[in-house]
């Protein structure tokens, strides 16, 4: 088995944990924004089972990331790879997993179809938006394994010496992840309710919690931070009662002034390293390596 990916800290750590050879991918963008990924030492790929890992770069451009990944998978396939497993820490377009209004695309499925058609036989992703629990996702025609990013977050929280922690999901869906973390760290949990206007994107959070947050370290947990509105609404509802307000997400999209907005409302804002950012302090590499060792 061979690992293929950019030579960065994330990939180096994965290489060391799996104790396998790394073949580097070189990324080039032409002035007209066309992409030309190049896999070095391509002659070593033939007949090999390949783990191809790629993360989005900053500045964030998910279309670039997706096209770059598909071209790289096609290169591996054409070079005679025996099997290609795509380690995709953040799966783009996963939020559009349903046709919410007539005339919209079923983006999540169609993007997975493109990855499969390029030559990947397995996708390993982290905290996929349309699959809340860790395990095999079997509804898109390809072997997909969803790794929980919340396990890595839980391990991090256990080393933070939190004072009487409470884990809060900013909406009902995130309540599932709040419970997952609370069960591991030994804490209470609860969730708020959220309503989103499909036309304007405006978010309204309903002010109601069933647990006391005064004088406690309160952790707001979610799968991603894009514009930051969901996190900010939840932090506003908490007010000044908690001892500390900590916001943690798996995927730091951090669009616009998201980082500034959430930092102004919280005492600490952190994420995992599925996407590089200045708050990506929690590594999911160990969890990915564990799943690969057990399932591939």
Protein Blocks (a to p, Z undefined) as FASTA:
>chain_A
ZZdddddfklmmmmmmnopacddddddddfkopacdddehklmmgopacddddddddddd
fklmmmmmmmmmmmmmmnopabdcdddfbaghklmmccfbghiacfklmmmmmmmmnopa
bdcdehifklmbgcddfknopacddddfklmmmmmmmmnopahiadddfbfklmmmmmmm
mmmnopadddddddddfknopacdddddfbdfehiacddddfbdckommmmmmmmmnmmm
bmbdcdddfblnkgajlmmmmmmmpmbdcddfkbgcfklmbcfklmmmmmmmmmZZ
